[in-house]
Amino acid sequence: MNEATKTTKDITKKVKVESFDISRSDETLDLAKDLAKFIKDNKLTTNVQGKEFVNVEGWQYAGSRLGIVPIVEHVINVSSPEEMKYQAKVTLFDLRHNATVGAGFAVCSNKESGKKFYQEFAIMSMAQTRAIGKAYRNCLAWIIRAAGYEPTPAEEMDYNTNTANAAPAPAAAVAQAVPAMQVVPAEAPAPAAEATAPVQYATASQKEEIIRLLNHPVITRPEKTKMLLNINRLDEERAVQAIAKLRKAIDDRENGEKAAA
């Protein structure tokens, strides 16, 4: 079989995912300590009544150390004439075993306290963010607790902590969230006439293909990390482009290594 006709399965046969072995207590303890330091150093918590709740980025970091990444299965508009509301489903994909290992559902509504003037895409994004946190919480709550934090994602606490007088988060801060969540100030609500076309997000099979390609040895860690952080923001067209670019990069680098040898 020549290089051009290799399938994704062939390409990823020899790929190994670096991760902790959670069946070993010493490695679990090491992961909890590392996780606690990473969350603290990067300020990835929200304080609610004296307790620290980990933001979704912290949960994603914990998952990545175990070779588990989130895949957005769907985002459904369940709005009514009186309410803007989205429901999201996220599954967790284990890179080591090429298997789905968990799932989470979540909703977000502009009827929630503090979200009256959110634009539609912000409601949609928060539903995804909550679903990512929920999926990780369902299978990794114990490791977050071992790290010394509350086993509930901070984004879920929005239901209880937002108040009518709460100030919207600074745009610079929310822009770093994955997926990004943005708000508009109360004094400048989004015009009702502005309609946003539904986003056709990358399919689960496209995301799994990207993940398999990213595990090829010639793909660098920074390239892999950057792509994984943005995978849930890809639409179908951009996912096709990303797959094509990854395949080309793998072919070019493999051929370059053979030429050098």
C-alpha positions as CSV (number, residue, x, y, z in Angstrom):
1,M,0.0,0.0,0.0
2,N,1.5,3.3,-1.0
3,E,1.4,6.5,1.1
4,A,-1.3,8.1,-1.1
5,T,-3.8,5.3,-0.5
6,K,-3.3,5.0,3.2
7,T,-6.6,5.2,5.2
8,T,-6.9,7.1,8.5
9,K,-7.0,3.8,10.3
10,D,-3.7,2.8,8.7
11,I,-2.1,6.1,9.6
12,T,-3.1,6.0,13.2
13,K,-2.3,2.3,14.0
14,K,1.0,3.1,15.6
15,V,-0.1,6.3,17.4
16,K,0.2,6.4,21.2
17,V,-1.6,9.0,23.3
18,E,0.3,10.3,26.2
19,S,-1.8,10.1,29.3
20,F,-2.0,9.1,32.9
21,D,-3.0,5.6,33.9
22,I,-5.9,6.2,36.3
23,S,-5.8,2.5,37.4
24,R,-2.6,3.3,39.3
25,S,-3.1,5.3,42.5
26,D,0.4,7.0,42.3
27,E,-0.4,8.3,38.8
28,T,-3.9,9.5,39.9
29,L,-2.3,11.4,42.8
30,D,0.3,13.0,40.5
31,L,-2.5,14.0,38.1
32,A,-4.6,15.6,40.9
33,K,-1.5,17.6,42.1
34,D,-0.7,18.7,38.5
35,L,-4.3,19.6,37.9
36,A,-4.6,21.7,41.1
37,K,-1.5,23.7,40.2
38,F,-2.6,24.3,36.6
39,I,-6.0,25.5,37.7
40,K,-4.6,27.8,40.4
41,D,-1.8,29.2,38.2
42,N,-4.2,30.0,35.4
43,K,-7.1,31.2,37.6
44,L,-9.6,28.8,36.1
45,T,-12.1,28.9,39.0
46,T,-15.2,30.9,40.0
47,N,-15.8,31.6,43.7
48,V,-19.3,31.0,44.8
49,Q,-20.1,31.5,48.5
50,G,-16.5,30.7,49.5
51,K,-16.2,27.6,47.3
52,E,-14.1,27.2,44.2
53,F,-15.8,25.8,41.1
54,V,-13.6,24.9,38.1
55,N,-14.3,26.6,34.7
56,V,-14.7,24.5,31.6
57,E,-11.1,25.1,30.5
58,G,-9.9,23.3,33.7
59,W,-12.2,20.4,33.0
60,Q,-10.8,20.2,29.4
61,Y,-7.3,20.2,30.7
62,A,-8.1,17.3,33.0
63,G,-9.6,15.4,30.1
64,S,-6.7,16.1,27.8
65,R,-4.3,14.7,30.3
66,L,-6.3,11.4,30.1
67,G,-6.6,11.5,26.4
68,I,-10.3,12.4,26.5
69,V,-11.6,15.2,24.2
70,P,-15.2,16.6,23.8
71,I,-17.2,16.4,20.6
72,V,-20.4,18.5,20.1
73,E,-23.0,16.1,18.8
74,H,-25.7,18.7,18.2
75,V,-27.1,22.1,19.2
76,I,-30.8,22.3,19.0
77,N,-32.9,25.5,18.9
78,V,-35.8,24.8,21.4
79,S,-37.0,28.4,21.6
80,S,-40.5,29.6,22.0
81,P,-42.0,33.0,21.0
82,E,-41.4,34.1,24.6
83,E,-37.9,32.6,25.1
84,M,-34.7,32.1,23.3
85,K,-33.3,28.7,24.3
86,Y,-30.8,26.1,23.0
87,Q,-30.0,22.5,24.0
88,A,-26.6,20.9,23.4
89,K,-25.3,17.4,23.6
90,V,-21.6,16.7,23.9
91,T,-19.9,13.3,23.9
92,L,-16.4,12.4,25.2
93,F,-14.0,10.6,22.9
94,D,-11.2,8.5,24.3
95,L,-8.2,8.9,22.0
96,R,-6.4,5.8,23.6
97,H,-9.2,3.4,22.8
98,N,-11.0,5.2,19.9
99,A,-14.3,5.0,21.8
100,T,-17.0,7.2,23.2
101,V,-16.7,7.2,27.0
102,G,-19.3,9.7,28.2
103,A,-21.9,12.4,27.3
104,G,-23.5,15.5,28.7
105,F,-26.6,17.5,27.9
106,A,-27.2,21.2,28.8
107,V,-29.4,24.1,28.0
108,C,-29.1,27.9,28.0
109,S,-31.9,30.5,27.9
110,N,-32.2,34.2,27.8
111,K,-34.8,33.9,30.6
112,E,-32.0,33.1,33.0
113,S,-31.0,35.9,35.3
114,G,-28.3,38.1,33.7
115,K,-28.9,36.8,30.2
116,K,-31.7,39.0,29.0
117,F,-29.7,40.8,26.4
118,Y,-27.5,38.0,25.2
119,Q,-27.4,37.5,21.4
120,E,-28.6,34.2,20.0
121,F,-25.1,32.9,19.2
122,A,-24.1,33.6,22.8
123,I,-27.0,31.5,24.2
124,M,-26.0,28.8,21.7
125,S,-22.4,28.9,22.8
126,M,-23.1,28.8,26.5
127,A,-25.3,25.7,25.9
128,Q,-22.3,24.0,24.3
129,T,-19.9,25.2,27.0
130,R,-22.2,23.8,29.7
131,A,-22.6,20.5,27.9
132,I,-18.8,20.2,27.7
133,G,-18.5,20.8,31.4
134,K,-21.4,18.4,32.2
135,A,-19.9,15.6,30.1
136,Y,-16.6,15.9,31.8
137,R,-18.3,16.2,35.2
138,N,-20.1,12.9,34.6
139,C,-16.8,10.9,34.3
140,L,-14.1,13.1,35.9
141,A,-15.8,14.7,39.0
142,W,-13.6,12.5,41.2
143,I,-10.3,13.8,39.9
144,I,-11.5,17.5,40.2
145,R,-12.5,16.7,43.8
146,A,-9.1,15.0,44.4
147,A,-7.5,18.3,43.2
148,G,-9.3,20.2,45.9
149,Y,-12.2,21.8,44.0
150,E,-16.0,21.4,43.9
151,P,-17.1,18.7,41.5
152,T,-19.6,20.9,39.6
153,P,-18.5,22.9,36.5
154,A,-18.6,26.7,37.2
155,E,-20.8,27.3,34.2
156,E,-23.6,25.2,35.8
157,M,-23.6,27.6,38.7
158,D,-24.8,30.4,36.5
159,Y,-28.3,29.1,37.3
160,N,-27.9,30.0,40.9
161,T,-25.4,32.9,40.9
162,N,-26.6,35.3,38.2
163,T,-28.6,38.2,39.5
164,A,-30.5,41.0,37.7
165,N,-27.8,43.5,38.7
166,A,-24.9,41.4,37.8
167,A,-22.5,43.1,35.3
168,P,-21.8,41.3,32.1
169,A,-18.4,39.7,31.9
170,P,-15.7,41.7,30.1
171,A,-15.5,40.9,26.4
172,A,-11.7,40.3,26.6
173,A,-12.3,37.6,29.2
174,V,-15.1,35.8,27.6
175,A,-13.4,35.8,24.2
176,Q,-10.9,33.3,25.6
177,A,-13.6,30.7,26.5
178,V,-13.9,27.6,24.4
179,P,-16.3,27.8,22.7
180,A,-16.4,31.6,22.9
181,M,-19.3,33.3,24.7
182,Q,-20.0,37.0,24.0
183,V,-22.5,39.5,25.4
184,V,-23.9,42.9,24.4
185,P,-24.4,45.6,27.0
186,A,-27.8,46.2,28.4
187,E,-28.0,49.7,26.8
188,A,-27.4,48.3,23.3
189,P,-29.7,45.2,22.9
190,A,-29.4,43.3,19.6
191,P,-32.0,44.5,17.0
192,A,-34.9,42.1,16.8
193,A,-34.7,42.2,13.0
194,E,-31.2,40.7,13.0
195,A,-31.6,37.0,12.1
196,T,-28.7,34.6,12.3
197,A,-28.7,31.6,10.0
198,P,-28.3,28.2,11.8
199,V,-24.7,27.1,12.0
200,Q,-24.0,23.6,10.5
201,Y,-21.3,22.4,12.9
202,A,-18.8,19.8,11.9
203,T,-20.3,16.3,12.3
204,A,-19.1,13.8,14.9
205,S,-17.4,11.7,12.1
206,Q,-15.5,14.7,10.8
207,K,-14.3,15.5,14.3
208,E,-13.2,11.9,14.9
209,E,-11.3,12.0,11.6
210,I,-9.5,15.2,12.7
211,I,-8.7,13.7,16.1
212,R,-7.2,10.6,14.5
213,L,-5.1,12.6,12.0
214,L,-3.9,14.8,14.9
215,N,-2.5,11.7,16.6
216,H,-0.1,11.1,13.8
217,P,3.6,11.3,15.0
218,V,4.5,14.0,12.5
219,I,1.9,16.4,13.9
220,T,3.5,18.6,16.6
221,R,2.0,19.0,20.1
222,P,1.3,22.8,19.6
223,E,-0.5,22.0,16.3
224,K,-2.6,19.3,18.0
225,T,-3.4,21.5,21.0
226,K,-4.5,24.5,18.9
227,M,-6.7,22.3,16.7
228,L,-8.3,20.5,19.7
229,L,-9.1,23.8,21.4
230,N,-11.0,25.0,18.3
231,I,-12.5,21.7,17.1
232,N,-16.0,22.5,18.5
233,R,-16.1,25.8,16.6
234,L,-15.6,24.3,13.2
235,D,-18.5,24.2,10.7
236,E,-18.8,21.4,8.2
237,E,-16.9,23.3,5.4
238,R,-14.0,24.3,7.7
239,A,-13.8,20.7,9.0
240,V,-13.4,19.4,5.5
241,Q,-10.6,22.0,4.9
242,A,-8.9,21.0,8.2
243,I,-9.0,17.3,7.3
244,A,-7.5,18.0,3.8
245,K,-4.7,20.2,5.3
246,L,-3.9,17.6,7.9
247,R,-3.7,14.8,5.4
248,K,-1.4,17.0,3.1
249,A,0.8,17.9,6.1
250,I,1.2,14.2,7.0
251,D,2.0,13.2,3.5
252,D,4.5,16.0,3.0
253,R,6.3,15.4,6.3
254,E,6.4,11.6,5.8
255,N,7.8,12.1,2.3
256,G,10.3,14.6,3.6
257,E,11.5,12.2,6.3
258,K,11.9,9.4,3.7
259,A,13.9,11.8,1.4
260,A,16.1,12.8,4.3
261,A,16.8,9.2,5.2
